[in-house]
Amino acid sequence: MDAIQSQLVEAIGPRLMLAFEGLDPPSWVLSWIKERKPAGFTLFRPLNVRDSGQVRSLTNVLQKIAADAQIGPLLIAADQEGGQLVALGDQTTHFPGNMALGATRDPHLAYLVGQAQGKEMAALGVNVNYAPVCDVNTNPGNPNVGARAFGDDPGLVADLVRALINGLQSAGVAATAKHFPGNGDSASDPHYDLPLLAHDAQRLETVELLPFQAAVQAGTKLMMTAHVGLPALTGRTDLPATLSRDIMVGLLRERVGFEGLLITDALDMMAITQGAGQIVDIIAAIRAGVDLLLLSGDPQIQESIFAGLMIACSRGLVHDGALLASNARLFSLRRWLSAQSQPELDVLACAEHRLLAETVARRSLTLVRDRAGLLPLGLGTDTRIAAIMPRPADLTPADTSSYLQPGLASALRLYHPNVDEIIINQGPSPADIASIRDRMYQYDLIVIGTTSAHLQLEQAILVEQLLSMDVPMITVALRTPYDLPVYPASQTHICTYSIQPVSMNALAAGLFGAIPFSGTLPVTLPADLAD
């Protein structure tokens, strides 16, 4: 490799956050680290995670190769949001998630959760969390954010964003505020197409931008872009924010004042051009001011992107000044990471963290209404309860719910001996609905959980069919708190914001009067729906 080629490699390699498939790094990954010196790697649960020992061994190998190559530490990142997205596996503490924290309205709890997540990630050798979500979820129909947000109040979201970032970074893990400049009001998922936000600058200033300003004030080390269209700022409906210099530099750097590393959201989303034209969007992202490119785990695509960027750099399409500024920001973060310590693995799911998760679940539990006066339950041991919930499934690509087992019935059995479990599909068929309805006459109480029934209306049809029967019934929104409007006849309704085991146990405790319902809705429902 001649001197010019070497300079190009040194300029391009540090722009890339790579990914790979394997519980151990493949040989091509080791070659990349030695020869091309990438910024780091993103770990994904289905690709890279078996157990805590394996993850720590994997990250140790990656960092050792980087140290031998005289770079590092590598950025090793994961989406450890909590709630519906837990990237690092079952041996970490499963917190109920952001919207549950929103229902507690307690920044100190958010700080403690961030700190606990950070300690556990650091123990595994993961030093960057793609969290917290800073989006203000003002659109109940948002298919991508939902319960990943803290709520729909910009002030509440800002307070909890600030606290969680401080907690994470107090544990030596770099926070990544996402998805700038805000994806909470979109009606589509950027994994599949380009969402459009038709907001003017004033609305963005008062709603979407407040949590990101809080993140910058808290010193977030990274910011992740949103692949959303903002025609009020760009004058175009076909340009993702990720590719707009007016947004990435003019808004984020110059107006909001962010000085850290700017990373794209995943570049394999359909909101970004795929296939042969993808390299054009990637060059546009760098020219727009992005520092790091978040790539998928396909080695051929990564190789093609690297080759395309080498040509772009050699042709002067990527300017040296921008690359030098990105290098300086990466060096600053690496210097901060190198000063952090690594806890032992026994911090994972330790008693303190499990108690914290339980506290969040219990304090977030929200009673929306009990017009039927069913609570607390005082059932005789001979009464029968039907516990109905959908089988956990990944409703978006940013989801690990499918790794969980249904937990409603087992939680209720902690307080009552006669509980039958009925698991439904996310979209039950008319035949399924009719069959379940026919069975319900034998029960004294129905407890039915729904997951985003406002987006999966088959669940709402089932609930309405059961509400028409003369059987006492409690409905529970197990994910987003927007389900009651699609089955408004329910007279006793609760929100848990999560299907994690701690949330199911908190629900059961609340139903039987062992704990109070102390959560407050972190979003606005129609006024006539809540007591």
Sequence and secondary structure as in RCSB ss.txt:
>XXXX:A:sequence
MDAIQSQLVEAIGPRLMLAFEGLDPPSWVLSWIKERKPAGFTLFRPLNVRDSGQVRSLTNVLQKIAADAQIGPLL
IAADQEGGQLVALGDQTTHFPGNMALGATRDPHLAYLVGQAQGKEMAALGVNVNYAPVCDVNTNPGNPNVGARAF
GDDPGLVADLVRALINGLQSAGVAATAKHFPGNGDSASDPHYDLPLLAHDAQRLETVELLPFQAAVQAGTKLMMT
AHVGLPALTGRTDLPATLSRDIMVGLLRERVGFEGLLITDALDMMAITQGAGQIVDIIAAIRAGVDLLLLSGDPQ
IQESIFAGLMIACSRGLVHDGALLASNARLFSLRRWLSAQSQPELDVLACAEHRLLAETVARRSLTLVRDRAGLL
PLGLGTDTRIAAIMPRPADLTPADTSSYLQPGLASALRLYHPNVDEIIINQGPSPADIASIRDRMYQYDLIVIGT
TSAHLQLEQAILVEQLLSMDVPMITVALRTPYDLPVYPASQTHICTYSIQPVSMNALAAGLFGAIPFSGTLPVTL
PADLAD
>XXXX:A:secstr
  HHHHHHHHHHGGGEEE   SSS  HHHHHHHHHH  SEEE  HHHH S HHHHHHHHHHHHHHHHHTT    E
EEE EEETTEETT TTS     HHHHHHHT HHHHHHHHHHHHHHHHHHT  EE   B      TT SSSGGGSS
 S HHHHHHHHHHHHHHHHHTT EEEEEEET  TT SS TTTS  B    HHHIIIIIHHHHHHHHHTT SEEEE
   B HHHHS SS BGGG HIIIIIIIIIII   SEEE S TTSTTS  GGGHHHHHHHHHHHT  BEE  S HH
HHHHHHHHHHHHHHTTSS HHHHHHHHHHHHHHHHHHHT     GGGTT HHHHHHHHHHHHHH EEEEETT   
S    TT  EEEEEE    SSSS  GGGS   HHHHHTTT S EEEEEE SS  HHHHHHHHHHGGG SEEEEEE
SSTTT HHHHHHHHHHHTSSS EEEEESSSS  GGGSTT SEEEE S  SHHHHHHHHHHHTTSS      SS  
 TTT  
